[in-house]
Amino acid sequence: MIRTDILKACEARDSALFDVALLAERLSRTPRGQGALEGEALYASLRARLPEGPNRLLAFGLALRTATADSGHPGAAELPLAQLSRELGLTPAQVRDMRRGLADGVSPLVLAAEPASLLHARVLEAVLLTAGLEVRLTEAEVTALGRAQEDMAHLRELAGQLLCRNAFGAQAAWPLDSLRQQLTALALAPSTLVHRQEAWRLAVRFSHAIGQDLAQQLVLDLMRELLHVDAMECPRPTAPASSRT
């Protein structure tokens, strides 16, 4: 059920991104002086299918790149693109940075991607949810766990401290709703392949550090699917003999 709900959300997001690109292509071929071809119904549909923030910025970036692919300028699509940015709730600074980045040859996905630290926090918190702990990690905790991932003994020590500290007051009985929300956010967040690979490695190492069981393995398998990370690209780590229990 969790997998089905998340995949539906991803399909809705992807269909919205596709529609935005088609819209920009049509607008870029509209004769000068003709108004926008689409109305509020389209914008309402896009807002419903696109999660807020980075995905809406990504949608605008895809539209802008499509409209400028031939000449480097939006041309007839300039005003409709400005309306699209407003309808998606983008700030002038976001629009300006997207334009500058595209002019420099940077991918819209890279320009819209969330910080790797946020992706790392999501995978770590998802692993904790499989252990029955609904916890929001601090930036310092995420950084420390990320730095320790190559040292299984140190990672286990940090994980043990974290579990002890959060064992009271954060306990939950297999919080499915929270896990669904976390995995959905993880699947929908725009991110580069490198960042997804890094997050996958961290999730696997952290899961082993807290004591992996069947539930965690199932969630890791789903997480790998949602991150579109190939198992051969991101092999699961084997703890050194000295760190095994």
Solvent accessible surface area in square Angstrom, and as a share of the most:
residue,aa,sasa,rsa
1,M,167,0.75
2,I,26,0.13
3,R,117,0.43
4,T,63,0.36
5,D,42,0.22
6,I,0,0.00
7,L,51,0.25
8,K,126,0.53
9,A,29,0.23
10,C,16,0.10
11,E,115,0.52
12,A,34,0.27
13,R,27,0.10
14,D,73,0.38
15,S,44,0.29
16,A,0,0.00
17,L,23,0.12
18,F,127,0.53
19,D,44,0.23
20,V,0,0.00
21,A,28,0.22
22,L,68,0.34
23,L,6,0.03
24,A,1,0.01
25,E,69,0.31
26,R,110,0.40
27,L,6,0.03
28,S,32,0.21
29,R,151,0.55
30,T,13,0.08
31,P,92,0.58
32,R,195,0.71
33,G,87,0.83
34,Q,93,0.41
35,G,51,0.49
36,A,46,0.36
37,L,79,0.39
38,E,51,0.23
39,G,43,0.41
40,E,98,0.44
41,A,86,0.67
42,L,33,0.17
43,Y,5,0.02
44,A,44,0.34
45,S,41,0.26
46,L,0,0.00
47,R,70,0.26
48,A,89,0.69
49,R,54,0.20
50,L,3,0.01
51,P,41,0.26
52,E,136,0.61
53,G,34,0.33
54,P,35,0.22
55,N,5,0.02
56,R,32,0.12
57,L,22,0.11
58,L,14,0.07
59,A,0,0.00
60,F,0,0.00
61,G,0,0.00
62,L,38,0.19
63,A,1,0.01
64,L,6,0.03
65,R,118,0.43
66,T,42,0.24
67,A,8,0.06
68,T,27,0.16
69,A,78,0.61
70,D,127,0.66
71,S,82,0.53
72,G,49,0.47
73,H,130,0.58
74,P,16,0.10
75,G,29,0.28
76,A,24,0.19
77,A,0,0.00
78,E,67,0.30
79,L,144,0.72
80,P,10,0.06
81,L,2,0.01
82,A,31,0.24
83,Q,53,0.24
84,L,3,0.02
85,S,9,0.06
86,R,161,0.59
87,E,43,0.19
88,L,4,0.02
89,G,58,0.56
90,L,22,0.11
91,T,68,0.39
92,P,114,0.72
93,A,43,0.33
94,Q,62,0.27
95,V,24,0.14
96,R,106,0.39
97,D,75,0.39
98,M,3,0.02
99,R,76,0.28
100,R,148,0.54
101,G,8,0.07
102,L,30,0.15
103,A,90,0.70
104,D,116,0.60
105,G,69,0.66
106,V,54,0.31
107,S,44,0.29
108,P,2,0.01
109,L,63,0.31
110,V,79,0.45
111,L,56,0.28
112,A,4,0.03
113,A,25,0.19
114,E,27,0.12
115,P,86,0.54
116,A,24,0.19
117,S,60,0.39
118,L,72,0.36
119,L,4,0.02
120,H,30,0.13
121,A,15,0.11
122,R,38,0.14
123,V,0,0.00
124,L,0,0.00
125,E,12,0.06
126,A,0,0.00
127,V,3,0.01
128,L,1,0.00
129,L,2,0.01
130,T,10,0.06
131,A,43,0.34
132,G,7,0.07
133,L,8,0.04
134,E,77,0.35
135,V,11,0.06
136,R,161,0.59
137,L,18,0.09
138,T,72,0.42
139,E,140,0.63
140,A,75,0.58
141,E,26,0.12
142,V,9,0.05
143,T,54,0.31
144,A,42,0.32
145,L,5,0.03
146,G,16,0.15
147,R,202,0.74
148,A,3,0.02
149,Q,31,0.14
150,E,133,0.59
151,D,73,0.38
152,M,9,0.04
153,A,57,0.44
154,H,80,0.36
155,L,0,0.00
156,R,63,0.23
157,E,101,0.45
158,L,35,0.17
159,A,0,0.00
160,G,30,0.29
161,Q,102,0.45
162,L,11,0.06
163,L,45,0.22
164,C,98,0.59
165,R,150,0.55
166,N,21,0.11
167,A,39,0.30
168,F,183,0.76
169,G,89,0.85
170,A,21,0.16
171,Q,123,0.54
172,A,29,0.23
173,A,102,0.79
174,W,102,0.36
175,P,18,0.11
176,L,75,0.37
177,D,94,0.49
178,S,21,0.14
179,L,3,0.02
180,R,58,0.21
181,Q,125,0.56
182,Q,14,0.06
183,L,0,0.00
184,T,29,0.17
185,A,34,0.27
186,L,3,0.02
187,A,11,0.09
188,L,17,0.08
189,A,12,0.09
190,P,6,0.04
191,S,8,0.05
192,T,27,0.16
193,L,77,0.38
194,V,89,0.51
195,H,54,0.24
196,R,45,0.16
197,Q,28,0.13
198,E,64,0.28
199,A,0,0.00
200,W,1,0.00
201,R,77,0.28
202,L,0,0.00
203,A,0,0.00
204,V,1,0.00
205,R,33,0.12
206,F,0,0.00
207,S,0,0.00
208,H,64,0.28
209,A,13,0.10
210,I,28,0.14
211,G,47,0.45
212,Q,53,0.24
213,D,74,0.39
214,L,131,0.65
215,A,31,0.24
216,Q,7,0.03
217,Q,41,0.18
218,L,108,0.54
219,V,10,0.06
220,L,1,0.00
221,D,49,0.26
222,L,26,0.13
223,M,0,0.00
224,R,60,0.22
225,E,71,0.32
226,L,8,0.04
227,L,1,0.01
228,H,139,0.62
229,V,8,0.05
230,D,73,0.38
231,A,42,0.33
232,M,169,0.76
233,E,80,0.36
234,C,1,0.00
235,P,88,0.56
236,R,96,0.35
237,P,27,0.17
238,T,103,0.60
239,A,15,0.12
240,P,74,0.47
241,A,83,0.64
242,S,113,0.73
243,S,14,0.09
244,R,129,0.47
245,T,166,0.97
